[in-house]
């Protein structure tokens, strides 16, 4: 437990499972970070993840994440949409398919 300004924070162990960063020839960046964390209401599968794609010269982007208080969801440009997490492999498939669609590769 950590005490800061009278507020108790419970520190939990997280273990990095996967980290990937890929830079496309056109300068776009794709990053994926997956952590194993204790299961809770927001993360019943025990994973904290951030999958992000964006080109610096574009307003188009894709992001999948599960920040505390929101649970699993995805962003396509400025639109936030629900996401049903089923499995790690499915998360990767869904994210990469959205990236391919954004890039016009499908």
C-alpha positions as CSV (number, residue, x, y, z in Angstrom):
1,X,0.0,0.0,0.0
2,X,1.2,3.5,-0.8
3,X,-0.1,6.6,1.1
4,X,-0.1,9.9,-0.8
5,X,-1.8,13.0,0.6
6,X,-3.9,10.9,2.9
7,X,-5.1,8.6,0.1
8,X,-4.3,4.9,0.1
9,X,-3.3,3.3,-3.1
10,X,-3.0,-0.4,-3.3
11,X,-0.1,-1.4,-5.5
12,X,-0.6,-4.7,-7.4
13,X,2.0,-6.6,-9.3
14,X,1.6,-6.4,-13.1
15,X,3.7,-8.5,-15.5
16,X,4.5,-7.4,-19.0
17,X,3.3,-10.2,-21.4
18,X,3.8,-8.5,-24.8
19,X,5.2,-5.3,-26.2
20,X,5.5,-4.5,-29.9
21,X,6.2,-1.3,-31.8
22,X,6.1,-1.2,-35.6
23,X,6.8,1.9,-37.8
24,X,5.4,1.7,-41.3
25,X,7.2,3.0,-44.4
26,X,4.8,6.0,-44.5
27,X,5.6,6.9,-40.9
28,X,2.5,5.5,-39.2
29,X,3.1,3.8,-35.9
30,X,1.5,0.7,-34.4
31,X,2.0,-0.1,-30.7
32,X,0.7,-3.0,-28.7
33,X,1.3,-3.4,-24.9
34,X,-0.3,-6.2,-22.9
35,X,0.1,-6.6,-19.1
36,X,-1.1,-9.5,-16.9
37,X,-2.9,-7.9,-13.8
38,X,-5.1,-9.3,-11.1
39,X,-8.7,-9.9,-12.3
40,X,-11.2,-7.3,-11.2
41,X,-14.5,-5.8,-12.4
42,X,-12.9,-3.8,-15.2
43,X,-10.5,-6.6,-16.3
44,X,-12.2,-9.9,-15.6
45,X,-9.8,-11.6,-18.0
46,X,-6.8,-10.4,-16.0
47,X,-5.2,-8.3,-18.9
48,X,-4.6,-4.6,-19.2
49,X,-3.9,-3.7,-22.8
50,X,-3.3,-0.8,-25.1
51,X,-3.3,-1.3,-28.9
52,X,-2.7,1.9,-30.8
53,X,-2.3,2.9,-34.5
54,X,-1.9,6.4,-35.8
55,X,-0.2,8.3,-38.6
56,X,1.2,11.6,-37.5
57,X,0.0,13.4,-40.6
58,X,-3.6,12.1,-40.2
59,X,-6.6,12.5,-38.0
60,X,-7.3,8.8,-38.4
61,X,-6.4,6.4,-35.6
62,X,-7.4,3.1,-34.0
63,X,-7.1,2.4,-30.3
64,X,-8.2,-0.6,-28.2
65,X,-7.8,-0.3,-24.5
66,X,-9.4,-1.1,-21.1
67,X,-8.8,1.8,-18.9
68,X,-10.1,1.6,-15.3
69,X,-13.8,2.7,-15.1
70,X,-14.5,2.0,-18.8
71,X,-13.6,-1.7,-19.3
72,X,-12.9,-3.1,-22.8
73,X,-13.6,-0.6,-25.6
74,X,-12.1,0.7,-28.9
75,X,-11.8,4.0,-30.6
76,X,-12.0,4.5,-34.3
77,X,-11.0,8.1,-34.9
78,X,-12.9,10.1,-32.3
79,X,-15.7,7.6,-32.0
80,X,-15.6,5.3,-28.9
81,X,-17.3,1.9,-29.3
82,X,-17.8,-1.0,-27.0
83,X,-15.5,-4.0,-27.5
84,X,-16.2,-7.6,-26.3
85,X,-12.9,-9.1,-25.2
86,X,-13.0,-12.9,-26.0
87,X,-9.3,-13.9,-26.1
88,X,-5.8,-12.4,-26.7
89,X,-5.6,-13.8,-30.2
90,X,-9.0,-12.4,-31.1
91,X,-8.0,-9.0,-29.7
92,X,-5.0,-9.0,-32.0
93,X,-7.0,-10.1,-35.0
94,X,-9.7,-7.4,-34.4
95,X,-7.2,-4.7,-33.9
96,X,-5.0,-5.6,-36.9
97,X,-8.1,-5.9,-39.1
98,X,-9.2,-2.3,-38.1
99,X,-5.6,-1.1,-38.8
100,X,-5.7,-2.7,-42.2
101,X,-9.1,-1.2,-43.0
102,X,-7.8,2.2,-41.9
103,X,-4.8,1.8,-44.2
104,X,-7.0,0.7,-47.1
105,X,-5.4,-2.7,-47.1
106,X,-8.6,-4.8,-46.9
